[in-house]
């Protein structure tokens, strides 16, 4: 028992000595950890507040646009672009603006709006989606070459079916019927036979065949 008591005493002394030598480091480590946790909580709270404010602005822009108040919608969207550029709500608002600009035949302005959205897209998937919209606007403008160039910037495999269909539309505008047919066929393969767009793609291929016969 005496040896056991001595061992306990010796271990206690060693622990106390270790605490005396390392206590300050432990205290500092704990303090840093607490500061880090508090800072993370504050950052998350700040992010949540920012997203809530951005969501409110987007809703206001959406309501203003639906109510036929484009100037108010523009002001809300501008505020989102300035103060909440990293929020997806800013991207949504700018995309809505571009849609309205296309309806007003303001194609160049729509492209500028969508290029801002590409630069501020928070994920590669969103970026590719906006690039598809840019290509559509360029096609609506009649610029097939620009649309092809935009589609080329997209990563391979992103929205492959839509990419190939738009590529086909651009090639048709450029008078490259054979290449357009291949693009439409690639789109059909990517989308699958059950895709709703399958019938539209087949119609585009058939139209190319008819145009080829008439031109022969």
C-alpha positions as CSV (number, residue, x, y, z in Angstrom):
1,X,0.0,0.0,0.0
2,X,2.9,2.3,0.8
3,X,4.3,1.9,-2.7
4,X,0.9,2.6,-4.2
5,X,0.5,5.8,-2.1
6,X,4.0,6.8,-3.2
7,X,3.2,6.2,-6.9
8,X,0.0,8.2,-6.6
9,X,2.0,11.1,-5.0
10,X,4.7,10.9,-7.6
11,X,2.1,11.0,-10.5
12,X,0.3,13.9,-8.9
13,X,3.6,15.8,-8.6
14,X,4.4,15.1,-12.2
15,X,1.0,16.3,-13.3
16,X,1.2,19.5,-11.4
17,X,4.7,20.1,-12.7
18,X,3.5,19.6,-16.3
19,X,0.6,22.0,-15.7
20,X,2.9,24.6,-14.3
21,X,5.2,24.3,-17.3
22,X,2.4,24.1,-19.9
23,X,-0.5,25.8,-18.3
24,X,0.0,29.1,-20.2
25,X,0.1,27.3,-23.5
26,X,-3.1,25.4,-22.7
27,X,-4.9,28.6,-21.6
28,X,-3.8,30.4,-24.8
29,X,-4.9,27.4,-26.9
30,X,-8.3,27.4,-25.3
31,X,-8.7,31.1,-25.7
32,X,-7.8,30.9,-29.4
33,X,-10.3,28.1,-29.8
34,X,-13.1,30.0,-28.2
35,X,-12.3,33.1,-30.3
36,X,-12.4,30.9,-33.4
37,X,-15.7,29.4,-32.5
38,X,-17.2,32.8,-31.7
39,X,-15.8,34.3,-34.9
40,X,-17.3,31.5,-37.0
41,X,-20.6,31.9,-35.3
42,X,-20.5,35.7,-36.0
43,X,-19.5,35.1,-39.6
44,X,-22.3,32.6,-40.1
45,X,-24.8,35.1,-38.6
46,X,-23.4,37.8,-40.9
47,X,-23.8,35.6,-43.9
48,X,-27.4,34.7,-42.9
49,X,-28.3,38.3,-42.5
50,X,-26.7,39.2,-45.9
51,X,-28.7,36.4,-47.6
52,X,-31.9,37.6,-46.0
53,X,-31.3,41.2,-47.1
54,X,-30.5,40.0,-50.6
55,X,-33.6,37.8,-50.8
56,X,-35.7,40.8,-49.8
57,X,-34.2,43.0,-52.5
58,X,-34.7,40.3,-55.1
59,X,-38.3,39.9,-54.1
60,X,-38.8,43.7,-54.4
61,X,-37.2,43.7,-57.8
62,X,-39.3,40.8,-58.9
63,X,-42.5,42.5,-57.7
64,X,-41.5,45.8,-59.3
65,X,-40.8,44.1,-62.7
66,X,-44.1,42.2,-62.6
67,X,-46.0,45.4,-61.7
68,X,-44.6,47.3,-64.7
69,X,-42.2,49.4,-62.7
70,X,-38.9,48.8,-64.6
71,X,-37.1,51.8,-63.0
72,X,-37.8,50.5,-59.5
73,X,-36.7,47.0,-60.5
74,X,-33.5,48.5,-62.0
75,X,-32.8,50.2,-58.7
76,X,-33.2,47.1,-56.6
77,X,-31.1,45.0,-59.1
78,X,-28.4,47.7,-59.1
79,X,-28.3,47.5,-55.3
80,X,-28.0,43.8,-55.4
81,X,-25.1,44.0,-57.9
82,X,-23.3,46.6,-55.8
83,X,-23.8,45.3,-52.2
84,X,-24.5,41.6,-52.6
85,X,-22.6,40.5,-55.8
86,X,-21.7,37.2,-54.3
87,X,-25.3,36.3,-53.5
88,X,-27.2,34.0,-55.9
89,X,-30.1,36.5,-55.6
90,X,-28.0,39.1,-57.4
91,X,-27.4,36.6,-60.3
92,X,-31.2,35.8,-60.4
93,X,-32.1,39.5,-60.5
94,X,-29.6,40.2,-63.3
95,X,-30.9,37.2,-65.3
96,X,-34.4,38.5,-64.9
97,X,-33.2,41.9,-66.2
98,X,-31.5,40.2,-69.2
99,X,-34.8,38.4,-70.0
100,X,-36.7,41.7,-70.0
101,X,-34.0,43.3,-72.2
102,X,-34.3,40.4,-74.7
103,X,-38.1,41.0,-74.8
104,X,-37.4,44.6,-75.5
105,X,-35.0,43.6,-78.3
106,X,-32.1,45.1,-76.3
107,X,-29.8,42.2,-77.1
108,X,-26.4,43.9,-76.5
109,X,-27.6,45.1,-73.0
110,X,-28.9,41.6,-72.3
111,X,-25.5,40.1,-73.2
112,X,-23.7,42.6,-70.9
113,X,-26.1,41.7,-68.1
114,X,-25.5,38.0,-68.6
115,X,-21.7,38.5,-68.8
116,X,-21.9,40.1,-65.3
117,X,-23.8,37.0,-64.1
118,X,-21.1,34.7,-65.6
119,X,-18.4,36.6,-63.8
120,X,-20.2,36.4,-60.5
121,X,-21.7,32.9,-60.7
122,X,-21.0,31.0,-57.5
123,X,-20.7,27.6,-59.1
124,X,-19.4,26.1,-62.4
125,X,-22.9,24.7,-63.0
126,X,-24.6,28.1,-62.7
127,X,-21.8,29.7,-64.9
128,X,-22.5,27.2,-67.6
129,X,-26.2,27.8,-67.5
130,X,-25.7,31.5,-67.9
131,X,-23.4,30.9,-70.8
132,X,-26.1,28.9,-72.5
133,X,-28.4,31.9,-72.1
134,X,-25.7,34.2,-73.6
135,X,-25.5,31.9,-76.6
136,X,-29.3,32.1,-77.0
137,X,-29.3,35.9,-76.9
138,X,-26.5,35.9,-79.5
139,X,-28.5,33.6,-81.7
140,X,-31.6,35.9,-81.3
141,X,-29.3,38.7,-82.4
142,X,-28.4,36.7,-85.4
143,X,-24.7,36.2,-84.5
144,X,-24.1,32.5,-85.0
145,X,-20.3,32.9,-84.8
146,X,-20.5,34.6,-81.4
147,X,-22.9,31.9,-80.1
148,X,-20.4,29.2,-81.2
149,X,-17.6,30.9,-79.5
150,X,-19.6,31.2,-76.2
151,X,-20.5,27.5,-76.4
152,X,-16.9,26.6,-76.8
153,X,-16.0,28.2,-73.5
154,X,-18.3,25.8,-71.6
155,X,-16.7,22.7,-70.0
156,X,-17.2,19.5,-71.9
157,X,-20.2,17.7,-70.6
158,X,-22.0,20.6,-69.0
159,X,-25.6,20.7,-70.3
160,X,-24.4,18.6,-73.3
161,X,-27.8,18.2,-74.9
162,X,-28.7,21.9,-74.8
163,X,-25.2,22.9,-75.8
164,X,-25.3,20.7,-78.9
165,X,-28.8,21.9,-79.9
166,X,-27.7,25.5,-79.7
167,X,-24.5,24.7,-81.6
168,X,-26.7,23.2,-84.3
169,X,-28.9,26.3,-84.4
170,X,-25.7,28.5,-84.7
171,X,-24.4,26.3,-87.5
172,X,-27.7,26.5,-89.4
173,X,-27.4,30.3,-89.3
174,X,-23.9,30.0,-90.7
175,X,-25.1,27.8,-93.5
176,X,-23.2,24.7,-92.3
177,X,-26.1,22.2,-92.7
178,X,-24.0,19.0,-92.4
179,X,-22.3,20.2,-89.2
180,X,-25.7,21.3,-87.8
181,X,-27.1,17.9,-88.4
182,X,-24.3,16.2,-86.5
183,X,-24.8,18.6,-83.6
184,X,-28.5,17.9,-83.5
185,X,-27.8,14.2,-83.5
186,X,-25.3,14.6,-80.7
187,X,-28.0,16.5,-78.8
188,X,-30.5,13.7,-79.3
189,X,-27.9,11.2,-78.1
190,X,-27.1,13.3,-75.0
191,X,-30.7,13.9,-74.0
192,X,-32.1,10.4,-74.8
193,X,-35.2,9.3,-76.6
194,X,-37.5,10.1,-73.7
195,X,-36.5,13.7,-73.5
196,X,-39.3,16.2,-74.4
197,X,-36.9,18.0,-76.7
198,X,-36.3,14.9,-78.8
199,X,-39.3,15.6,-81.1
200,X,-38.1,19.2,-81.7
201,X,-34.6,18.0,-82.5
202,X,-36.0,15.4,-85.0
203,X,-38.0,18.2,-86.6
204,X,-34.9,20.3,-87.0
205,X,-33.0,17.4,-88.6
206,X,-36.0,16.8,-91.0
207,X,-36.0,20.5,-91.9
208,X,-32.4,20.3,-92.8
209,X,-33.1,17.3,-95.1
210,X,-36.0,19.2,-96.8
211,X,-33.8,22.3,-97.3
212,X,-31.1,20.1,-98.8
213,X,-33.4,18.6,-101.3
214,X,-34.8,22.0,-102.3
215,X,-31.3,23.4,-102.7
216,X,-30.1,20.4,-104.8
